[in-house]
């Protein structure tokens, strides 16, 4: 499993959870100890255990969670907890801005089916970083 921690001014943005709530809580503790900024939101890249397995830990910490609407639909079928908010995408694949408030430098794209039918990618504006989760 891999994820991304993005420092955005006085806050942290998280891409993907760990496999479990306990592992995700460990990541949140590390962020608190090493970065000491609040995690403002988390976006997950698809509805598999290695990306959404720690959703309850995020929710317990009061972190707003976002996923492709299709991921939220598929999550219960995979035995996973859905994100609190659903992202929708324009015909060109880019996230509809109204569904991704306060995403700051995160640029979310739905390339269509790949690793899964719901996989999305996350880039960081102003950098050469593109995070594709299991798609890449």
Secondary structure, 3 states (H helix, E strand, C coil): CCCEEEEECCEEEEECCCCCHHHHHHHHHHHHHHCCCEEEEEEECCCCHHHHCCHHHHHHCCCEEEEEHHHHHHHHHHCCCCCCEEECECCCCEECHHHCCCCCCEEEECCCCCCCCCCCEEEECCCCCEECCCCC
